[in-house]
Structures are given as C-alpha cells and as structure tokens.
C-alpha cells in the first residue's frame, strides 16, 4: 500500500512540476507549485519525517507562496507573455532534456525491481517532532535563542524604518 501511495505522490509531484513549467499563466503556475509542495509533504510523511512535512506545508506552501503571489500580482505580466512567444529553441531543448531525464528515471526503475530499503528503528524516530524538539532545545538551545533575538531585532528595525517620517523644519 505504501508503495502505491508513494508512486501516486511521485507522479503527482512530477505532473504538477511539468504543469507549472508548461503553463503560460503565472498565477496558475504558482498554484501548481503549491500542489507540488503538498505532494512532497506527502512523500515526507511516507518517510516518517512528520516535522519536515509540516514545515513544508506551513513555510513553503503557505508563507513563501503568499510572497510569490504578492510579487506576481505587482509585476506587469503582459510583457512576460510576449517574451514567451518569441523563443522557440529553448522550449525544444527543454523538451529533449525532459525526455532524457524521464529516460534516466525509467532506466533506474527498470534496474531495481521490488526492492525498497528497510527503515531501521532509529531512522523511524529521527524525523518526528519530538526528536527535533529534543535536539533543538538541548544541544542547539543557544543558537536557537540567538536566532530568535536576531529575528526580533530585524522585525523591530523594519517597523522603525517603515514608520520613520522626515520632519520638515
């Protein structure tokens, strides 16, 4: 069952990546990128890396994609679409490179039949939230706190710069 779920998520990741590249509409491409990130999070869950899966959804599919869409909405997209119709050679080259990559993937799959690596008992506990939190708050507590202080100072500085008004005197 896990093998079939992995194959489904892998095909979804590859299809959404191809759709993201092929699509002419920039907003739709960004939404396909979100679908790709969600499928990667599913693959992380299959690998017993729950922390990475949650971070993939929250940080990349959430926060980073909001920034991407904000920048896309601010840009002038009509000039980009005119540029898309001019260059035909790079699309032909990209197609042949894609065929080569798919050929390599099929060659790799054909070389290995019904062999999946066994996950050891130690590996099943490394990607959990408890394991990451244990290491973060024991071994790496000082760098974690220093990063928190640095980010807080950066946010306060950005707010001060944004609210600064020059007085006319």
NUPA-573608 format. One record per residue: residue in one letter; x, y, z of N, C-alpha, C, O in turn. Coordinates in steps of 0.001 Angstrom, whole numbers, padded with zeros to 6 digits, always signed. Each point is the difference from the previous one (the first is absolute). Last residue first. Example, Ala and Ser with C-alpha at 12.3 -4.5 7.8 and 13.67 -1.06 7.14 Angstrom:
NUPA-573608
s+012850-002250+007080+000820+001190+000060-000770+001090+000730+000509+001108+000169a-000219-006828-000239-000890+001190+000000+000900+001200+000000+001036-000019+000665
//
This chain:
NUPA-573608
x+011540+071047+008734+000273+001006+001005+000420+001246-000520+000261+000931+000761x-002754-006047-001485+000391+001195-000769+000206+001133+000990-000917+000377+000729x+001393-005880-000050-000658+001244+000426+000529+001144-000830+001205+000166-000185x-001720-005627-000825+000936+001119+000019-000772+001275+000362-000994+000348-000639x-000091-005563+002064-000454+001107-000837+001012+001137+000142+000430+000331+001105x-001028-006035-000086+000805+001200+000124-000498+001064-000960-000141-000257-001195x-001384-004418+001686-000785+001052+000640+000766+001309+000131-000556+000978+000499x+002506-004963-002455-001257+000207-000708-000795+001161+000592-000731+000670-000731x+004770-002074+002813+000298+000615-001295-001289+000311-000745-000100+001045-000642x-000289-003362+004695+000492+001357+000251+000304+000730-001314-000301+001186-000136x-000962-005722-000049-001127+000841+000404+000433+001436+000251-000719+000939-000343x+004064-004096-000593-000816+000227-001195-001218+000861+000316-000379+000851-000805x+003136-002162+004412+000682+000939-000882-000796+000309-001252-000065+001152-000428x-001540-004477+003340-000122+001312+000636+000678+001065-000863-000540+001094-000162x+000999-005503-001265-001397+000419-000138-000195+001387+000617-000668+000852-000587x+004890-002864+001074-000238+000342-001404-001432+000486-000214-000223+000942-000761x+001461-002570+005027+000641+001293-000259-000231+000444-001445-000198+001188-000254x-001310-005460+001432-000804+001013+000687+000577+001395-000226-000747+000951-000231x+003182-004620-001408-001221+000214-000782-000902+001042+000639-000618+000797-000705x+004520-002041+003069+000360+000669-001253-001234+000290-000851-000131+001096-000547x-000395-003642+004493+000308+001395+000333+000330+000790-001266-000435+001142-000147x-000268-005767-000340-001244+000657+000390+000230+001468+000320-000799+000848-000396x+004542-003518-000487-000765+000224-001227-001308+000709+000308-000414+000890-000742x+003018-002235+004368+000670+001105-000704-000733+000327-001312-000129+001168-000366x-001318-004900+002849-000352+001243+000684+000642+001208-000683-000621+001058-000097x+001734-005322-001567-001429+000225-000190-000424+001325+000632-000729+000775-000618x+005175-002334+001261-000224+000535-001355-001479+000291-000283-000321+000953-000710x+001245-002870+004982+000609+001324-000150-000142+000543-001433-000402+001153-000157x-001126-005623+001126-000818+001024+000655+000573+001401-000200-000753+000927-000300x+001850-005758-001324+000060+001238-000774-000832+001113+000629-000572+000814-000724x+000947-005177+002817+001320+000193-000608+000136+001362-000677+001056+000630+000080x-005265-001492+002063+001092-000440+000871+001349+000367-000615+000733+000831+000537x-005039+000019-002655-000035+000660+001305+001019-000543+000993-000012+000394+001166x-000364-002107-005696-000024+001455-000119+000094+000683+001356+000685+001013+000138x-001032-005777-000489+001325+000472-000413+000042+001529-000025+001004+000602+000382x-005145-002564+000632+000975-000403+001010+001394+000510-000341+000699+000522+000868x-004205+000096-003990-000118+000890+001153+001007-000329+001089+000544+000900+000640x-000801-003755-004387+000529+001307-000413-000052+000986+001166+000950+000752+000219x-002833-004991+000486+001451-000115-000168+000619+001336-000385+001057+000371+000511x-005776-000665-000167+000629-000161+001315+001518-000050-000111+000705+000603+000809x-003368-000514-004717+000046+001311+000631+000692-000087+001359+000721+000917+000394x+000636-004500-004164-001189+000389+000756+000194+001361+000645+001124+000478+000148x+002081-003220-002881-000759+001090-000617-001210+000450+000779-000734+000868-000473x+003671-004515+001945+000806+001204-000212-000842+001158-000517+000199+001136+000430x-001542-005879+000482-000215+000985+001057+000736+001308-000242-000220+000955+000745x+000461-004827-003656-001423+000285+000130-000273+001063+001046-001064+000619-000022x+005463-002396-000759-000413+000947-001031-001467+000369+000119-000385+001105-000383x+002269-004432+003244+000526+001334+000321-000463+001043-001006-000295+001134+000377x-000754-005702-001065-000780+000532+001124+000479+001397+000381-000804+000835+000413x+001528-002315-005490+000375-000536+001300-000843+000654+001093-000674+001001-000239x-000566-001977-004979+000263+001100+000919+000297-000600+001363-000795-000767+000542x+001494-001310-005690-000673-000134+001289+000389+001173+000891+001163+000397+000053x-001370-000456-005597+000862-000088+001172-000829-000081+001284-001026+000666+000140x-000568-002675-004874-000074+001251+000732+000898-000108+001220+000017-001044+000651x-001200-001712-005501+000974+000153+001078-000156+001396+000586+000291+000996-000662x-002453-003175-003414-000545-000412+001302+001005+000086+001135-000041-000827+000911x+002392+001657-005269-001363-000527-000004-000363-000517+001382+000681-000862+000557x+003045+004053-003600-000350-000436+001355-001449-000465-000023-000907+000769-000315x+002883+000812-003679+001130-000683+000626-000318-000560+001371+000652-000942+000451x-003778+003599-002953+000138-001323-000596+001151-000785+000627-000047-001229+000050x-000664+005713+001223-001081-000847+000518+000115-001411-000563-000262-000973+000707x+003274+004199-002306+000261-000286+001409-001059-000920+000591+000316-000909+000767x-000899+002416-005187+001148-000893+000053+000321-000382+001448+000321-001154+000283x-003657+004372-001038-000467-001340-000371+001132-001014+000023-000212-001152+000377x+001375+005621+000414-000858-000486+001087-000502-001408-000315+000040-000877+000863x+002410+003115-004174+000868-000414+001103-000813-000539+001171+000411-000959+000653x-002778+002758-004283+000680-001236-000387+000920-000522+001084+000068-001205+000239x-002092+005384+000352-000998-001067+000149+000591-001346-000407-000299-001021+000619x+003004+004776-001300-000178-000236+001436-001019-001107+000248+000211-000850+000864x+000483+002249-005321+001193-000674+000511-000136-000316+001490+000393-001080+000442x-003769+003605-002509-000056-001386-000470+001203-000779+000512-000132-001166+000372x+000102+005753+000513-001032-000690+000782-000140-001453-000408-000157-000869+000857x+003003+003608-003366+000583-000251+001314-000998-000715+000920+000381-000870+000782x-001923+002228-004973+000947-001105-000142+000711-000308+001315+000273-001163+000297x-003251+004845-000387-000734-001237-000250+000956-001184-000098-000258-001049+000591x+002068+005376-000221-000572-000443+001273-000775-001297-000177+000026-000854+000886x+001663+002908-004754+001095-000521+000811-000516-000525+001344+000434-001054+000464x-003512+003215-003199+000400-001248-000631+001128-000662+000784-000014-001212+000213x-001314+005452+001109-001048-000956+000338+000295-001364-000616-000277-001031+000613x+003120+004662-001590+000209-000452+001368-001090-000974+000437+000256-000862+000841x-000510+002899-005148+001102-000950+000086+000185-000523+001420+000281-001183+000189x-003488+004655-001470-000470-001361-000232+001124-001021+000210-000284-001145+000350x-001097+006546+000914+001073-000984+000025-000558-001409-000132-000620-000510+000933x-002370+004397-001005+001140+000249-000876+000979-001165-000077+000430-000370-001092x-004556+000884+003907-000288-000393-001379+001217+000133-000910-000036-000510-001120x+000114+001845+005771-000226-001440-000068-000190-000463-001444+000392-001116-000340x-000080+005750+001528+001311-000639-000032-000129-001506-000176+000864-000629-000610x-004742+003168+001232+000553+000294-001313+001362-000668-000162+000330-000489-001080x-002392+000243+005272-000676-000887-000947+000480+000262-001427+000061-000934-000799x+001533+003691+004331+000541-001351+000121-000645-000931-001025+000682-000857-000560x-002275+005269+001034+001299-000007-000675+000625-001388+000034+000683-000395-000944x-004730+001140+003289-000214+000010-001446+001312-000030-000766+000083-000632-001053x-000586+000938+005940+000118-001334-000572-000134+000004-001516+000426-000956-000648x+001226+004232+004880-000774+000141-001222+000179-001277-000808+001087-000250-000521x-000814+000582+006067+000725+000095-001267-000958+000202-001165-001193-000293+000087x-000249-000420+004487+000576+001327-000180+000692+000181-001346+000161+001126-000470x-002089-005309+001849-001070+000972-000189+000549+001421-000217-000639+000821-000658x+003658-004328+001655-000604-000225-001320-001083+001027-000276-000102+000509-001116x+002071-000574+005379+000915+000553-000994-000571-000166-001408+000134+000896-000833x-002568-002824+004336+000018+001444+000179+000901+000660-001038-000373+001020-000578x+000266-005714+000800-001207+000535-000622-000085+001514+000147-000502+000677-000897x+004116-002862+003001+000086-000168-001454-001214+000625-000687+000138+000750-000967x-000164-000910+005682+000944+001000-000513+000138-000089-001515+000040+001030-000673x-002619-004276+002747-000687+001284+000132+000905+001114-000511-000463+000908-000691x+002301-005168+000939-000878+000148-001160-000845+001268+000087-000350+000574-001031x+003191-001725+004648+000797+000347-001179-000890+000204-001224+000250+000895-000806x-002344-002287+004915+000595+001332+000070+000753+000391-001268-000186+001105-000510x-002092-005513+000476-000752+001094+000594+000676+001333-000176-000383+000790-000863x+002300-004905-000633-001287+000098-000688-000833+001144+000557-000907+000480-000680x+005187-001113+002716+000122+000133-001446-001346+000181-000690-000192+000968-000736x+000315-001366+005570+000954+001011-000444-000038+000164-001511-000196+001110-000495x-002766-004321+002586-000131+001315+000639+000905+001051-000622-000452+001095-000336x+000623-005663-001260-001317+000596-000220-000049+001423+000553-000417+000922-000701x+004358-003381+001382-000207+000146-001448-001333+000683-000283-000081+000873-000865x+001061-002111+005280+000742+001197-000392-000155+000260-001496-000094+001154-000420x-001767-005094+002095-000731+001154+000521+000696+001301-000388-000663+000970-000369x+002804-004983-000805-001265+000118-000727-000784+001223+000465-000546+000737-000821x+004545-001911+003064+000274+000572-001321-001284+000186-000804-000133+000973-000742x-000235-003113+004916+000393+001395+000182+000261+000666-001348-000452+001120-000235x-000476-005785+000407-001184+000820+000214+000350+001483+000123-000732+000855-000497x+002860-005322-001453+000580+001296+000341-001148+000997+000165-000218+000860-000853x+000189-005659-000733-000058+000202+001458+000713+001271+000437+000598+000037+001075x-001588-001557-005659+001345-000278+000492+000117+000179+001515+001107+000006+000539x-005145+000959-002881+000287-001416-000252+001375-000405+000517+000224-001164+000329x-001472+005693-000128-000770-000792+000971+000238-001498-000187+000074-000752+000972x+001839+003713-004080+000685+000090+001297-000744-000803+001066+000623-000646+000843x-002659+001047-005001+001149-000909-000092+000805+000035+001291+000489-001034+000455x-004015+004069-000843-000508-001367+000120+001113-001036-000082-000031-001006+000709x+001099+005474-001496-000285-000187+001419-000577-001393+000251+000293-000620+001022x+000385+001919-005439+001280-000274+000657-000183-000193+001503+000685-000820+000612x-004427+002120-003092+000341-001390-000306+001359-000378+000594+000188-001139+000428x-001561+005583+000000-000868-000858+000811+000298-001469-000279+000007-000812+000926x+002214+004043-003525+000497+000011+001378-000847-000868+000921+000530-000625+000919x-001915+001197-005403+001249-000750+000047+000534-000069+001423+000452-001057+000441x-004184+003739-001229-000368-001412-000086+001234-000887+000047-000025-001068+000611x+000743+005685-000818-000576-000358+001306-000390-001477+000006+000264-000699+000978x+001153+002444-005027+001142-000131+000908-000470-000350+001409+000650-000779+000696x-003868+001771-003927+000566-001328-000246+001235-000238+000881+000262-001129+000413x-002145+005367-000264-000897-000957+000651+000443-001444-000256-000147-000856+000872x+002485+004329-003026+000247+000068+001440-000899-000982+000751+000439-000611+000974x-001133+001071-005572+001285-000653+000246+000342+000009+001481+000516-000988+000522x-004297+003364-001923-000248-001445-000038+001286-000787+000232-000022-001050+000643x+000415+005669-001005-000713-000330+001236-000303-001492+000049+000143-000628+001049x+001824+002401-004957+000953-000007+001104-000684-000391+001307+000591-000710+000814x-001730-000788-005983-000509+000904+001029+000859-000126+001255+000184-001098+000524x+000616-001726-004254+000338+001374-000359-000451+000997+001058+000600+001067+000134x+000950-006514+000249-001113+000932+000050+000457+001421-000302+001034+000444+000500x+001989-004289-000055-000659+000128-001299-001047+001116-000021-000204+000631-001036x+002636-001846+005064+000923+000507-001015-000710+000304-001312+000309+000994-000657x-002739-002916+004246+000484+001307+000428+000902+000614-001074-000069+001202-000256x-001443-005598-000299-001081+000960-000246+000413+001409+000394-000396+000973-000642x+003377-004478+001608-000091+000211-001451-001087+001014-000341+000193+000851-000868x+000177-002108+005345+001197+000747-000395-000010+000276-001504+000334+001103-000433x-003735-003798+002203-000207+001401+000386+001225+000852-000335-000141+001178-000327x+000397-005819-000504-001012+000617-000863-000218+001469+000361-000127+000845-000886x+003047-003424+003597+000575+000203-001337-000990+000704-000924+000378+000902-000747x-001887-002066+005059+001067+001000+000093+000600+000298-001376+000223+001160-000348x-003428-004599+000668-000626+001305+000217+001045+001107+000082-000208+001090-000533x+001735-005495+000293-000580+000382-001291-000676+001365+000111+000100+000819-000914x+001542-002635+004877+001115+000332-000892-000511+000435-001372+000506+000963-000576x-003621-002519+003771+000525+001309+000380+001152+000430-000904+000128+001180-000324x-001946-005492-000348-001014+001007-000289+000513+001410+000328-000187+000928-000786x+002915-004597+001901-000044+000171-001454-001015+001073-000382+000256+000810-000891x-000011-002024+005430+001210+000712-000417-000015+000254-001501+000335+001099-000443x-003766-003716+002182-000177+001380+000430+001209+000849-000390-000149+001149-000417x+000387-005742-000336-000965+000600-000921-000265+001463+000353-000164+000837-000888x+002946-003339+003750+000652+000142-001301-000937+000682-000990+000429+000871-000757x-002043-002026+005003+000872+001176+000075+000685+000243-001342+000213+001145-000401x-002897-005002+000889-000820+001198+000000+000865+001263+000000-000308+000972-000690
//
